[in-house]
Amino acid sequence: MNISKTSCCRLVAIFCATLAVGLSAPANATDLTGPDITLRYENLAIDSEQGASLLLKRIEVAAGRVCARLDHGSLASRRNAQACSRKLTADAVSKVSHPMLLAVYNSKGQVAPPVASLTK
Protein backbone atom coordinates (compact mmCIF):
# COMPACT_ATOMS: atom_id res chain seq x y z
CA MET A 1 0.00 0.00 0.00
CA ASN A 2 1.46 3.32 -1.05
CA ILE A 3 0.39 6.31 1.08
CA SER A 4 1.04 9.77 -0.26
CA LYS A 5 2.63 12.46 1.90
CA THR A 6 -0.68 14.39 1.91
CA SER A 7 -2.59 11.32 3.13
CA CYS A 8 0.00 10.70 5.82
CA CYS A 9 -0.23 14.33 6.97
CA ARG A 10 -4.02 14.04 7.10
CA LEU A 11 -3.78 10.88 9.19
CA VAL A 12 -1.36 12.56 11.60
CA ALA A 13 -3.61 15.63 11.81
CA ILE A 14 -6.66 13.45 12.55
CA PHE A 15 -4.68 11.48 15.14
CA CYS A 16 -3.40 14.64 16.87
CA ALA A 17 -6.87 16.19 16.81
CA THR A 18 -8.29 13.04 18.40
CA LEU A 19 -5.63 13.18 21.11
CA ALA A 20 -6.24 16.89 21.68
CA VAL A 21 -9.96 16.25 22.17
CA GLY A 22 -9.16 13.44 24.61
CA LEU A 23 -6.75 15.63 26.56
CA SER A 24 -9.10 18.60 26.63
CA ALA A 25 -11.90 16.66 28.33
CA PRO A 26 -12.55 17.68 31.92
CA ALA A 27 -10.32 15.72 34.26
CA ASN A 28 -9.48 15.47 37.92
CA ALA A 29 -6.69 17.89 38.82
CA THR A 30 -4.32 14.97 39.36
CA ASP A 31 -5.18 13.02 36.19
CA LEU A 32 -4.28 13.54 32.56
CA THR A 33 -6.43 11.29 30.42
CA GLY A 34 -5.85 10.63 26.75
CA PRO A 35 -7.36 7.95 24.59
CA ASP A 36 -4.94 5.30 25.89
CA ILE A 37 -3.06 6.59 28.93
CA THR A 38 -3.99 8.04 32.29
CA LEU A 39 -1.07 9.63 34.07
CA ARG A 40 -1.49 10.00 37.83
CA TYR A 41 0.74 12.34 39.78
CA GLU A 42 -0.85 12.90 43.18
CA ASN A 43 2.07 10.98 44.74
CA LEU A 44 4.56 13.61 43.46
CA ALA A 45 5.49 16.83 45.22
CA ILE A 46 5.50 18.93 42.05
CA ASP A 47 6.20 22.06 44.08
CA SER A 48 9.81 20.82 44.17
CA GLU A 49 12.13 20.73 41.18
CA GLN A 50 12.70 17.01 41.71
CA GLY A 51 8.96 16.21 41.74
CA ALA A 52 8.26 18.42 38.72
CA SER A 53 11.17 16.81 36.84
CA LEU A 54 9.80 13.36 37.57
CA LEU A 55 6.34 14.40 36.37
CA LEU A 56 7.82 15.85 33.18
CA LYS A 57 9.67 12.56 32.57
CA ARG A 58 6.42 10.62 33.07
CA ILE A 59 4.62 12.93 30.63
CA GLU A 60 7.39 12.53 28.04
CA VAL A 61 7.35 8.73 28.36
CA ALA A 62 3.55 8.60 28.08
CA ALA A 63 3.56 10.92 25.05
CA GLY A 64 6.26 8.78 23.45
CA ARG A 65 4.17 5.64 23.98
CA VAL A 66 1.05 7.23 22.49
CA CYS A 67 2.92 8.61 19.47
CA ALA A 68 5.13 5.56 18.87
CA ARG A 69 2.53 4.03 16.56
CA LEU A 70 3.17 6.85 14.08
CA ASP A 71 6.76 5.64 13.61
CA HIS A 72 6.80 3.08 10.80
CA GLY A 73 10.57 3.11 10.35
CA SER A 74 10.88 5.86 7.76
CA LEU A 75 12.49 9.20 8.55
CA ALA A 76 9.24 11.04 7.79
CA SER A 77 7.17 8.85 10.12
CA ARG A 78 9.84 9.10 12.84
CA ARG A 79 9.70 12.91 12.58
CA ASN A 80 5.91 12.75 12.79
CA ALA A 81 6.11 10.62 15.93
CA GLN A 82 8.64 12.98 17.50
CA ALA A 83 6.52 16.03 16.62
CA CYS A 84 3.46 14.31 18.07
CA SER A 85 5.35 13.51 21.27
CA ARG A 86 6.59 17.11 21.64
CA LYS A 87 3.06 18.43 21.04
CA LEU A 88 1.44 16.07 23.54
CA THR A 89 4.12 16.87 26.11
CA ALA A 90 3.61 20.61 25.65
CA ASP A 91 -0.18 20.19 25.86
CA ALA A 92 0.06 18.13 29.04
CA VAL A 93 2.45 20.60 30.69
CA SER A 94 0.10 23.40 29.75
CA LYS A 95 -2.90 21.48 31.10
CA VAL A 96 -1.23 20.82 34.47
CA SER A 97 -0.35 24.52 34.54
CA HIS A 98 1.93 24.37 37.57
CA PRO A 99 4.71 27.01 37.86
CA MET A 100 7.43 24.53 38.85
CA LEU A 101 6.52 22.10 36.06
CA LEU A 102 6.55 24.97 33.57
CA ALA A 103 9.95 26.09 34.88
CA VAL A 104 11.43 22.59 34.55
CA TYR A 105 9.91 22.20 31.08
CA ASN A 106 11.32 25.56 29.97
CA SER A 107 14.74 24.82 31.48
CA LYS A 108 15.04 21.68 29.34
CA GLY A 109 15.18 23.88 26.27
CA GLN A 110 11.57 23.40 25.26
CA VAL A 111 11.16 27.17 25.11
CA ALA A 112 14.14 29.21 24.05
CA PRO A 113 15.25 31.70 26.70
CA PRO A 114 15.70 35.31 25.61
CA VAL A 115 19.08 35.91 24.01
CA ALA A 116 19.40 39.51 25.17
CA SER A 117 17.42 42.12 26.98
CA LEU A 118 17.25 45.83 26.35
CA THR A 119 17.65 48.30 29.21
CA LYS A 120 17.80 52.05 29.37
Buried (B, 14 or more C-beta within 10 A) or exposed (E): EEEEEEEBEEEBEEBBEEBEEBBEEEBEEEEBBBEEBEBEBEEBEBEEBEBBBBBBEBBBBBBBBBBEEBBEEEEBBEEBBBBBBBBBBBBBBEEBEBEBBBEBBEBEEBEEEEEEEEEE
